[in-house]
Amino acid sequence: MKKSLLALAVLGAFAGAASAQSSVTVYGIVDMGIVSSSNGASDVAGQANGRKTSLDSGGQSASRIGFKGTEDLGNGLKANFVLENGFSADTGDLATANSLFSRVSTVGLSGNFGAVNAGRQTTVLKDAHDQIDPFGAAGVLGNVERIFYNGSENMTSHRVSNTVKYTSPSFSGFKAQAAYTFGEARGDNGANRAYGLNLGYANGPLNVQLAYNNKDNSTATFPYAQGTKQKTAFLGATYDFGMFKLHGAYADTKNDLVAPAVDQKYRNAMIGASFKAGAAGTVLASYAINDTKTTGINNADSKQFAIGYTHDLSKRTNLYTGFARTSNDAAAALGGFDARADKNVSVVTVGVRHKF
């Protein structure tokens, strides 16, 4: 009897150890707010002009649900997976139609060497600028998605499928990333492929991010016309003084087009700040520009000013509000919300965000 009890205890200990080595976590964000936007244009039949007020999802951060897991393989090696999907909290619809995990779908290994993940994931360019934009490059006030790169860095391009990404461990604050996206074009390994490199330094109050991304658009898989090759460089930094943090960024984008089309060139700059407002509040502000440098194209610049406030109700729940205004030249139409050339886009939002 004693031997049987001892055997059961040993088996139970092994079973407990095995279960402790693997874990699966359900996580997500539900973000809902009232958004009032205007594209500065008069109502015209058949066009989305004028002011619109609505209950929308993702005023501060995109609503999402995800599953992530890890298994300890021993000797510091772990197997990991992430499956994450976006959704519209106001309707319950998928963020991307007919896509179960449109945000992230990866499996990989991690250890002392860093981490390697394969599948659908963010570009190294997004990983860099998300750390610099005071608004996290998200929501209705984030300027990177709406202003930088001539507004091209959106859901269709800052997340890429068929990608392998390596992230190094931190060496006294230095960390590197390298990513390669398979074009999967038969007979031409270079068609539709993309690659990116990122070098970052985050130590103490200073965070500096340098990233480069190169996309080939041989068969129109990316937002630009077929034959486009997009090359983007980004440099950004933040410095935390304690009660407030300074944010700054610069980017240069070139779209190599098929002759006789003229290559497109854009330069971006952003200056921002975030201030502590008591124990639970934070004030965010930024000013960003999209400067069109394409030969023969004039009056095609855009400028955005944004200011916001977040108030923490707990570690997981916060209230937010903010205002953004985008000014467009005669040949520019950035800022989202059905922007029109030569018109100003303005948006006001107030909402609540819960993380779980």
C-alpha positions, 0 to 999 in steps of 0.5 A: 500500500505504501509503495502504491501511494509513493508511486502515485505521488511520484507520478503526480509530481511528474504530471505537475512538472509537465503541465507547468512547462506548457501554458496557453494565455487568452488576451485581448483589447476591447476599445469602444468610443464615439468618433466625430469626424469631418473631411471639410467637404460639402455634401455631394450626392454619392460621396462621403462628405461632411461630418459623421458621428458614430460609435466606433471600435478602436479609437485608441487601440484596435480591438483584438483577441489572441491566444499565445502559448509556450512550451519549455523544451529544456536547456533554455529552449522554448516553443512559442505560438501566437494567434491574434485576430482583430474585430470591430467591437461595435458590430462584432465583425471580423476586422478582415473578412474571411480571415481568422487570424489577420493580425498575427499567426506565428509559431517559433522557437526562443532561447539564449540566441533570441527568437525566430518566428514564422507566419503572419506578423508585423514588419520591423518597420512597424515594430520600430515606429510603434515605440516612438509615436506618442499614440503608439501609431494606433487609433484615430490619433496615431500619425504614423498610419495616417501621415507617414509614408504618404499614408501607405503604412496601413493594415495591408502593409504593416503586417505581412504573411509568409514571413520569418523574423529573427529578434536578437537578445538584448546586449546592454540595451542593443537589440536587432531584428531581421525579417524576410517575406517569401514572395512565393512566385513560381519561377521568380524568387525575387518577385513579391518578396520583402525584407527588413532590418532594425537596430534598436537601443533601449536603456534607461531613459533613451530609446532609439530605433533605426529600421529599413524595409524593402518591398517588391510589388511585382504582382500588386500584392502591396498597396501600390501599382504592380511593378513598384518597389518600395524602400523605406528608412525610419529613425526615431527616438524618445527620451524620458525625463520622468514627468514627461517624454520627448518623441521624435522621428524622421522617415524617407520613402521611395517608390521605384515605378515602372518607366515612364512613370516618375518615381515617388519620394516622400519625407516625414518628420514628427515631434511629440511629447507625453506628460504625466498628469497626476497619478493616473493621467497622461497628456499626449501630443504630436505634430507630423508632416508628409513632405512630397518630393516627387519630381514634377508634383507640387502642393502635395504635402500634409500636416497633422496635429494631434492632442489626447488624454488618457486616464487610468481607472485600473491597470487594465481599463482607461478612458481616453479623449483626443482631437486631431486635425490634418491639413492637406495641400491641393494635391494631397488627401491624407488623414483618413475619414474620407479625406479630400484633396485641399481639405482639412480633416478633423476628428474628435473621439472619447472612449473606453479601453479594456485590456484582458 
